[in-house]
Amino acid sequence: MDSPVRPAPERALSLDAYRGFVMLLMAGEVLRFHAMAGNFPDNGFWSFLSHHQDHAPWRGCTLHDLIQPSFSFLVGCALPWSIANRQARGQGPAGMWIHTVWRALALILLGIFLRSTHSKFTNFTFEDTLSQIGLGYVFLWALAWKSWRIQLASLLVILVGYWAWFAFHPLPAAGFDPATVGVKPGWSHHMEGFAAHWNLNTHPAHHFDHWFLNLFPRQKPWLFNGGGYVTLSFIPTLGTMILGLLAGQWLRRKDLPDLTRIGFLAVAGLGTLGLGTLLDLTGLCPSVKRIWTPAWVLVSGGWCALLLAGFHFIADVRQWHRPMLPLVVVGMNSIFTYVIAHLWDGFFRANTTNHLNTFLLAWRGPAIFEEGDNAWKILFGLYAPVAEGFVVLSLIWLCCFWLWRRRIFLRI
């Protein structure tokens, strides 16, 4: 028997706004704050922006580090709305499961595709954000139909189990050369004592990849990931998505006042952030984004909950929709933004520079150019990197705006 058609649920604008904020942070790499910090080495403003436009080398957290957990958190957060929408359209359990499996596979393959764009062969790695979400998505969907107690218990099992796997794995033997797994001599982020169980490329998740990734066809054997990223991070990433699922279910409760929902979400965010920070400071479990330690799940999940509470208050409770529009335009086409930010930024930059060079050539003649110059350097001097990046970012946003105006939303 077909499922009865139910009224379509209202869309949570806060999720689109938060998602758009995250996508713009990611695409904002084109602003090249690192180059600006190099141009102004004594300027604290550019140094601050440069620091937060890069990942922490190992332990710690920057604003840029919150992009991937926010994206994962929002997948879980949006799932209750997705299920309600499918039920409203009369889709039955079998159809929803087929779509779930298809979506998971599509995300995994899209992540592999994006990691292979600058390679002569398929680069079978699974650390991309989309692949990590895809690997855990079916499990997340299954948990979405369970009670919040089962969801919370599953989160605890994931965090404690993943912690124990690292904690009880033997440390490298005496005389081990870290250079064999890509650790540069003098690397200053090596941890001592109990925290050493989470050092770069000497933990069990790295050993798993050394076996697993070499099962795929490769030009040469896989030895290590230079950044320390691992396939099995999808397991604690599932924990991040469960936190988002719990938050989304909480926000959908209409039996509670708005400020109660927001207050509880903020308190929960501060609590998880505090617990994760405590685990990191004590060395019991370092907070390392690159291998998605349990402490990182809590730290990043806390920040995500706080950001969601803020966006929910502004967009859904106070309904300040107009200020949120630039973010919503991007957030409603997040997959499209993710892909073009990886594939088209160079195209936008090269073509904009070429045509600007032509304009200057016609206006001022060839004498204005010196060896190595381009239009941005001529027009803006030391501010050329951020000026060029602003134009590229604007073009990405305009593509999203064009799709939004025509109600075209690319989804998997």
Contacts in CASP RR format, 6 or more apart in sequence:
PFRMAT RR
TARGET T0000
AUTHOR 0000-0000-0000
METHOD contacts of the structure
MODEL  1
MDSPVRPAPERALSLDAYRGFVMLLMAGEVLRFHAMAGNFPDNGFWSFLS
HHQDHAPWRGCTLHDLIQPSFSFLVGCALPWSIANRQARGQGPAGMWIHT
VWRALALILLGIFLRSTHSKFTNFTFEDTLSQIGLGYVFLWALAWKSWRI
QLASLLVILVGYWAWFAFHPLPAAGFDPATVGVKPGWSHHMEGFAAHWNL
NTHPAHHFDHWFLNLFPRQKPWLFNGGGYVTLSFIPTLGTMILGLLAGQW
LRRKDLPDLTRIGFLAVAGLGTLGLGTLLDLTGLCPSVKRIWTPAWVLVS
GGWCALLLAGFHFIADVRQWHRPMLPLVVVGMNSIFTYVIAHLWDGFFRA
NTTNHLNTFLLAWRGPAIFEEGDNAWKILFGLYAPVAEGFVVLSLIWLCC
FWLWRRRIFLRI
2 90 0 8 1.000
2 92 0 8 1.000
3 87 0 8 1.000
3 90 0 8 1.000
3 91 0 8 1.000
3 92 0 8 1.000
3 93 0 8 1.000
4 90 0 8 1.000
5 88 0 8 1.000
5 89 0 8 1.000
5 90 0 8 1.000
6 84 0 8 1.000
6 87 0 8 1.000
6 88 0 8 1.000
6 90 0 8 1.000
7 88 0 8 1.000
8 84 0 8 1.000
8 85 0 8 1.000
8 88 0 8 1.000
8 89 0 8 1.000
9 81 0 8 1.000
9 84 0 8 1.000
9 85 0 8 1.000
9 88 0 8 1.000
9 252 0 8 1.000
11 81 0 8 1.000
12 78 0 8 1.000
12 81 0 8 1.000
12 251 0 8 1.000
12 312 0 8 1.000
12 315 0 8 1.000
12 316 0 8 1.000
13 315 0 8 1.000
13 316 0 8 1.000
13 321 0 8 1.000
13 324 0 8 1.000
13 328 0 8 1.000
14 251 0 8 1.000
14 308 0 8 1.000
14 310 0 8 1.000
14 311 0 8 1.000
14 312 0 8 1.000
14 314 0 8 1.000
14 315 0 8 1.000
14 316 0 8 1.000
15 74 0 8 1.000
15 77 0 8 1.000
15 78 0 8 1.000
15 81 0 8 1.000
15 308 0 8 1.000
15 311 0 8 1.000
16 327 0 8 1.000
16 328 0 8 1.000
16 331 0 8 1.000
16 332 0 8 1.000
17 311 0 8 1.000
17 314 0 8 1.000
17 315 0 8 1.000
17 324 0 8 1.000
17 327 0 8 1.000
17 328 0 8 1.000
17 331 0 8 1.000
18 70 0 8 1.000
18 74 0 8 1.000
18 307 0 8 1.000
18 308 0 8 1.000
18 311 0 8 1.000
18 327 0 8 1.000
19 70 0 8 1.000
19 71 0 8 1.000
19 74 0 8 1.000
19 327 0 8 1.000
19 330 0 8 1.000
19 331 0 8 1.000
19 332 0 8 1.000
19 334 0 8 1.000
20 327 0 8 1.000
20 328 0 8 1.000
20 329 0 8 1.000
20 330 0 8 1.000
20 331 0 8 1.000
20 334 0 8 1.000
20 337 0 8 1.000
21 307 0 8 1.000
21 311 0 8 1.000
21 327 0 8 1.000
22 66 0 8 1.000
22 67 0 8 1.000
22 70 0 8 1.000
22 71 0 8 1.000
22 74 0 8 1.000
22 334 0 8 1.000
23 330 0 8 1.000
23 331 0 8 1.000
23 334 0 8 1.000
23 337 0 8 1.000
23 338 0 8 1.000
23 341 0 8 1.000
24 327 0 8 1.000
24 330 0 8 1.000
24 393 0 8 1.000
24 397 0 8 1.000
25 63 0 8 1.000
25 64 0 8 1.000
25 66 0 8 1.000
25 67 0 8 1.000
26 67 0 8 1.000
26 337 0 8 1.000
26 338 0 8 1.000
26 341 0 8 1.000
27 337 0 8 1.000
27 341 0 8 1.000
27 345 0 8 1.000
27 393 0 8 1.000
27 396 0 8 1.000
28 53 0 8 1.000
28 341 0 8 1.000
28 389 0 8 1.000
28 393 0 8 1.000
29 53 0 8 1.000
29 341 0 8 1.000
30 345 0 8 1.000
30 349 0 8 1.000
30 388 0 8 1.000
30 389 0 8 1.000
30 392 0 8 1.000
30 393 0 8 1.000
31 53 0 8 1.000
31 385 0 8 1.000
31 386 0 8 1.000
31 389 0 8 1.000
31 390 0 8 1.000
31 393 0 8 1.000
32 385 0 8 1.000
32 386 0 8 1.000
32 388 0 8 1.000
32 389 0 8 1.000
33 46 0 8 1.000
33 49 0 8 1.000
33 50 0 8 1.000
33 53 0 8 1.000
33 386 0 8 1.000
34 50 0 8 1.000
34 53 0 8 1.000
34 54 0 8 1.000
35 385 0 8 1.000
36 46 0 8 1.000
36 49 0 8 1.000
36 50 0 8 1.000
36 382 0 8 1.000
36 383 0 8 1.000
36 385 0 8 1.000
36 386 0 8 1.000
37 43 0 8 1.000
37 46 0 8 1.000
37 47 0 8 1.000
37 49 0 8 1.000
37 50 0 8 1.000
38 46 0 8 1.000
38 50 0 8 1.000
39 46 0 8 1.000
39 382 0 8 1.000
39 383 0 8 1.000
39 385 0 8 1.000
40 46 0 8 1.000
40 382 0 8 1.000
51 62 0 8 1.000
52 62 0 8 1.000
52 63 0 8 1.000
52 64 0 8 1.000
53 62 0 8 1.000
53 63 0 8 1.000
53 64 0 8 1.000
54 62 0 8 1.000
54 64 0 8 1.000
55 62 0 8 1.000
55 64 0 8 1.000
55 65 0 8 1.000
55 289 0 8 1.000
55 290 0 8 1.000
56 62 0 8 1.000
56 65 0 8 1.000
56 289 0 8 1.000
57 189 0 8 1.000
58 189 0 8 1.000
58 200 0 8 1.000
58 288 0 8 1.000
58 290 0 8 1.000
59 189 0 8 1.000
59 191 0 8 1.000
59 280 0 8 1.000
59 286 0 8 1.000
59 287 0 8 1.000
59 288 0 8 1.000
60 280 0 8 1.000
60 287 0 8 1.000
60 288 0 8 1.000
60 289 0 8 1.000
61 287 0 8 1.000
61 289 0 8 1.000
61 296 0 8 1.000
61 299 0 8 1.000
61 300 0 8 1.000
61 303 0 8 1.000
65 289 0 8 1.000
65 300 0 8 1.000
66 300 0 8 1.000
66 303 0 8 1.000
66 304 0 8 1.000
66 307 0 8 1.000
67 129 0 8 1.000
68 129 0 8 1.000
68 132 0 8 1.000
68 289 0 8 1.000
69 237 0 8 1.000
69 240 0 8 1.000
69 289 0 8 1.000
69 296 0 8 1.000
69 297 0 8 1.000
69 300 0 8 1.000
69 301 0 8 1.000
69 303 0 8 1.000
69 304 0 8 1.000
70 300 0 8 1.000
70 304 0 8 1.000
70 307 0 8 1.000
71 129 0 8 1.000
71 133 0 8 1.000
71 334 0 8 1.000
72 129 0 8 1.000
72 132 0 8 1.000
72 133 0 8 1.000
72 237 0 8 1.000
72 240 0 8 1.000
72 241 0 8 1.000
73 240 0 8 1.000
73 241 0 8 1.000
73 243 0 8 1.000
73 244 0 8 1.000
73 247 0 8 1.000
73 300 0 8 1.000
73 301 0 8 1.000
73 304 0 8 1.000
73 305 0 8 1.000
73 308 0 8 1.000
74 244 0 8 1.000
74 304 0 8 1.000
75 133 0 8 1.000
75 137 0 8 1.000
75 140 0 8 1.000
75 241 0 8 1.000
75 244 0 8 1.000
76 140 0 8 1.000
76 144 0 8 1.000
76 241 0 8 1.000
76 242 0 8 1.000
76 244 0 8 1.000
76 245 0 8 1.000
76 248 0 8 1.000
77 244 0 8 1.000
77 245 0 8 1.000
77 247 0 8 1.000
77 248 0 8 1.000
77 251 0 8 1.000
77 308 0 8 1.000
78 248 0 8 1.000
79 140 0 8 1.000
79 141 0 8 1.000
79 144 0 8 1.000
79 245 0 8 1.000
79 248 0 8 1.000
80 144 0 8 1.000
80 245 0 8 1.000
80 248 0 8 1.000
80 249 0 8 1.000
80 252 0 8 1.000
81 248 0 8 1.000
81 252 0 8 1.000
83 96 0 8 1.000
83 144 0 8 1.000
84 252 0 8 1.000
86 92 0 8 1.000
86 96 0 8 1.000
86 99 0 8 1.000
91 99 0 8 1.000
96 141 0 8 1.000
97 141 0 8 1.000
100 137 0 8 1.000
100 138 0 8 1.000
100 141 0 8 1.000
101 138 0 8 1.000
103 134 0 8 1.000
103 137 0 8 1.000
103 412 0 8 1.000
104 134 0 8 1.000
104 135 0 8 1.000
104 136 0 8 1.000
104 137 0 8 1.000
104 138 0 8 1.000
105 134 0 8 1.000
106 412 0 8 1.000
107 130 0 8 1.000
107 131 0 8 1.000
107 133 0 8 1.000
107 134 0 8 1.000
107 137 0 8 1.000
107 412 0 8 1.000
108 126 0 8 1.000
108 130 0 8 1.000
108 131 0 8 1.000
108 134 0 8 1.000
108 135 0 8 1.000
110 130 0 8 1.000
110 131 0 8 1.000
110 339 0 8 1.000
110 412 0 8 1.000
111 128 0 8 1.000
111 129 0 8 1.000
111 130 0 8 1.000
111 131 0 8 1.000
112 122 0 8 1.000
112 123 0 8 1.000
112 124 0 8 1.000
112 125 0 8 1.000
112 126 0 8 1.000
112 128 0 8 1.000
112 131 0 8 1.000
114 128 0 8 1.000
114 130 0 8 1.000
114 339 0 8 1.000
114 342 0 8 1.000
114 343 0 8 1.000
115 123 0 8 1.000
115 125 0 8 1.000
115 127 0 8 1.000
115 128 0 8 1.000
115 131 0 8 1.000
116 122 0 8 1.000
116 123 0 8 1.000
117 342 0 8 1.000
117 343 0 8 1.000
120 219 0 8 1.000
121 217 0 8 1.000
121 218 0 8 1.000
121 219 0 8 1.000
122 216 0 8 1.000
122 217 0 8 1.000
124 213 0 8 1.000
124 216 0 8 1.000
124 217 0 8 1.000
124 218 0 8 1.000
125 131 0 8 1.000
125 213 0 8 1.000
125 225 0 8 1.000
125 231 0 8 1.000
126 132 0 8 1.000
126 135 0 8 1.000
126 231 0 8 1.000
126 234 0 8 1.000
127 225 0 8 1.000
127 229 0 8 1.000
127 230 0 8 1.000
127 231 0 8 1.000
127 233 0 8 1.000
129 338 0 8 1.000
130 338 0 8 1.000
131 234 0 8 1.000
132 233 0 8 1.000
132 234 0 8 1.000
132 237 0 8 1.000
133 234 0 8 1.000
133 237 0 8 1.000
133 241 0 8 1.000
134 234 0 8 1.000
135 231 0 8 1.000
135 234 0 8 1.000
135 237 0 8 1.000
136 234 0 8 1.000
136 237 0 8 1.000
136 238 0 8 1.000
136 241 0 8 1.000
137 241 0 8 1.000
139 238 0 8 1.000
140 238 0 8 1.000
140 241 0 8 1.000
140 242 0 8 1.000
140 245 0 8 1.000
143 150 0 8 1.000
143 151 0 8 1.000
143 154 0 8 1.000
143 242 0 8 1.000
143 245 0 8 1.000
144 245 0 8 1.000
146 154 0 8 1.000
148 246 0 8 1.000
148 249 0 8 1.000
151 242 0 8 1.000
151 245 0 8 1.000
151 246 0 8 1.000
152 242 0 8 1.000
152 246 0 8 1.000
154 242 0 8 1.000
155 239 0 8 1.000
155 242 0 8 1.000
155 243 0 8 1.000
155 246 0 8 1.000
158 235 0 8 1.000
158 236 0 8 1.000
158 238 0 8 1.000
158 239 0 8 1.000
158 242 0 8 1.000
158 294 0 8 1.000
159 236 0 8 1.000
159 239 0 8 1.000
159 294 0 8 1.000
159 297 0 8 1.000
159 298 0 8 1.000
160 294 0 8 1.000
162 235 0 8 1.000
162 236 0 8 1.000
162 293 0 8 1.000
162 294 0 8 1.000
163 285 0 8 1.000
163 293 0 8 1.000
163 294 0 8 1.000
165 204 0 8 1.000
166 197 0 8 1.000
166 198 0 8 1.000
166 203 0 8 1.000
166 204 0 8 1.000
166 205 0 8 1.000
166 293 0 8 1.000
167 194 0 8 1.000
167 197 0 8 1.000
167 285 0 8 1.000
169 197 0 8 1.000
169 203 0 8 1.000
169 204 0 8 1.000
171 196 0 8 1.000
171 197 0 8 1.000
171 202 0 8 1.000
172 178 0 8 1.000
172 202 0 8 1.000
176 202 0 8 1.000
178 187 0 8 1.000
178 190 0 8 1.000
178 200 0 8 1.000
178 201 0 8 1.000
178 202 0 8 1.000
179 185 0 8 1.000
180 223 0 8 1.000
181 200 0 8 1.000
181 201 0 8 1.000
181 202 0 8 1.000
181 206 0 8 1.000
181 223 0 8 1.000
181 224 0 8 1.000
182 200 0 8 1.000
182 201 0 8 1.000
182 223 0 8 1.000
182 224 0 8 1.000
182 226 0 8 1.000
183 190 0 8 1.000
183 200 0 8 1.000
183 201 0 8 1.000
187 200 0 8 1.000
189 200 0 8 1.000
190 196 0 8 1.000
190 199 0 8 1.000
190 200 0 8 1.000
191 198 0 8 1.000
191 199 0 8 1.000
191 286 0 8 1.000
194 283 0 8 1.000
194 284 0 8 1.000
195 283 0 8 1.000
195 286 0 8 1.000
196 202 0 8 1.000
197 203 0 8 1.000
198 285 0 8 1.000
198 286 0 8 1.000
198 288 0 8 1.000
198 291 0 8 1.000
198 293 0 8 1.000
200 227 0 8 1.000
200 228 0 8 1.000
201 224 0 8 1.000
201 225 0 8 1.000
201 226 0 8 1.000
201 228 0 8 1.000
203 291 0 8 1.000
205 230 0 8 1.000
205 231 0 8 1.000
205 232 0 8 1.000
205 233 0 8 1.000
205 291 0 8 1.000
206 224 0 8 1.000
206 225 0 8 1.000
206 228 0 8 1.000
206 230 0 8 1.000
208 230 0 8 1.000
208 231 0 8 1.000
208 232 0 8 1.000
209 222 0 8 1.000
209 225 0 8 1.000
209 230 0 8 1.000
209 231 0 8 1.000
209 232 0 8 1.000
210 222 0 8 1.000
210 223 0 8 1.000
210 224 0 8 1.000
212 231 0 8 1.000
213 222 0 8 1.000
213 231 0 8 1.000
214 221 0 8 1.000
214 222 0 8 1.000
227 290 0 8 1.000
228 290 0 8 1.000
228 291 0 8 1.000
229 290 0 8 1.000
229 291 0 8 1.000
230 291 0 8 1.000
233 291 0 8 1.000
233 292 0 8 1.000
236 292 0 8 1.000
236 293 0 8 1.000
236 294 0 8 1.000
236 296 0 8 1.000
236 297 0 8 1.000
237 292 0 8 1.000
239 297 0 8 1.000
240 292 0 8 1.000
240 297 0 8 1.000
240 300 0 8 1.000
240 301 0 8 1.000
240 304 0 8 1.000
243 272 0 8 1.000
243 297 0 8 1.000
243 301 0 8 1.000
243 302 0 8 1.000
243 304 0 8 1.000
243 305 0 8 1.000
244 301 0 8 1.000
244 304 0 8 1.000
244 305 0 8 1.000
247 265 0 8 1.000
247 268 0 8 1.000
247 304 0 8 1.000
247 305 0 8 1.000
247 308 0 8 1.000
250 261 0 8 1.000
250 264 0 8 1.000
250 265 0 8 1.000
251 261 0 8 1.000
251 265 0 8 1.000
251 308 0 8 1.000
251 312 0 8 1.000
251 316 0 8 1.000
253 261 0 8 1.000
258 313 0 8 1.000
258 316 0 8 1.000
258 317 0 8 1.000
259 317 0 8 1.000
261 312 0 8 1.000
262 309 0 8 1.000
262 310 0 8 1.000
262 312 0 8 1.000
262 313 0 8 1.000
262 317 0 8 1.000
263 309 0 8 1.000
265 305 0 8 1.000
265 308 0 8 1.000
265 309 0 8 1.000
265 312 0 8 1.000
266 305 0 8 1.000
266 306 0 8 1.000
266 309 0 8 1.000
268 302 0 8 1.000
268 305 0 8 1.000
269 301 0 8 1.000
269 302 0 8 1.000
269 303 0 8 1.000
269 305 0 8 1.000
269 306 0 8 1.000
269 309 0 8 1.000
270 302 0 8 1.000
270 306 0 8 1.000
271 302 0 8 1.000
272 298 0 8 1.000
272 299 0 8 1.000
272 301 0 8 1.000
272 302 0 8 1.000
272 305 0 8 1.000
273 298 0 8 1.000
273 299 0 8 1.000
273 301 0 8 1.000
273 302 0 8 1.000
273 303 0 8 1.000
273 306 0 8 1.000
274 298 0 8 1.000
274 299 0 8 1.000
275 298 0 8 1.000
276 285 0 8 1.000
276 287 0 8 1.000
276 295 0 8 1.000
276 298 0 8 1.000
276 299 0 8 1.000
277 287 0 8 1.000
277 295 0 8 1.000
277 299 0 8 1.000
279 285 0 8 1.000
279 287 0 8 1.000
279 294 0 8 1.000
279 295 0 8 1.000
279 298 0 8 1.000
280 286 0 8 1.000
280 287 0 8 1.000
280 295 0 8 1.000
280 299 0 8 1.000
284 295 0 8 1.000
285 293 0 8 1.000
285 294 0 8 1.000
285 295 0 8 1.000
286 293 0 8 1.000
286 295 0 8 1.000
287 293 0 8 1.000
287 295 0 8 1.000
287 296 0 8 1.000
287 299 0 8 1.000
288 295 0 8 1.000
288 296 0 8 1.000
289 296 0 8 1.000
289 300 0 8 1.000
311 324 0 8 1.000
314 320 0 8 1.000
314 323 0 8 1.000
314 324 0 8 1.000
315 321 0 8 1.000
315 324 0 8 1.000
321 328 0 8 1.000
326 397 0 8 1.000
328 404 0 8 1.000
329 397 0 8 1.000
329 400 0 8 1.000
329 401 0 8 1.000
329 404 0 8 1.000
330 337 0 8 1.000
330 397 0 8 1.000
330 400 0 8 1.000
331 337 0 8 1.000
331 400 0 8 1.000
332 400 0 8 1.000
332 404 0 8 1.000
332 409 0 8 1.000
333 400 0 8 1.000
333 403 0 8 1.000
333 404 0 8 1.000
333 408 0 8 1.000
333 409 0 8 1.000
333 410 0 8 1.000
335 410 0 8 1.000
335 411 0 8 1.000
335 412 0 8 1.000
336 399 0 8 1.000
336 400 0 8 1.000
336 403 0 8 1.000
336 410 0 8 1.000
337 396 0 8 1.000
337 400 0 8 1.000
340 396 0 8 1.000
340 399 0 8 1.000
341 396 0 8 1.000
344 396 0 8 1.000
345 392 0 8 1.000
345 396 0 8 1.000
346 392 0 8 1.000
348 391 0 8 1.000
348 392 0 8 1.000
348 395 0 8 1.000
348 396 0 8 1.000
349 388 0 8 1.000
349 389 0 8 1.000
349 392 0 8 1.000
352 388 0 8 1.000
352 391 0 8 1.000
352 392 0 8 1.000
352 395 0 8 1.000
353 374 0 8 1.000
353 375 0 8 1.000
353 376 0 8 1.000
353 388 0 8 1.000
356 374 0 8 1.000
356 375 0 8 1.000
356 376 0 8 1.000
356 379 0 8 1.000
357 369 0 8 1.000
357 374 0 8 1.000
357 375 0 8 1.000
359 375 0 8 1.000
360 368 0 8 1.000
360 369 0 8 1.000
360 375 0 8 1.000
360 378 0 8 1.000
360 379 0 8 1.000
361 368 0 8 1.000
361 369 0 8 1.000
368 378 0 8 1.000
369 378 0 8 1.000
374 384 0 8 1.000
376 384 0 8 1.000
376 385 0 8 1.000
376 387 0 8 1.000
376 388 0 8 1.000
377 384 0 8 1.000
379 387 0 8 1.000
380 387 0 8 1.000
403 409 0 8 1.000
403 410 0 8 1.000
END
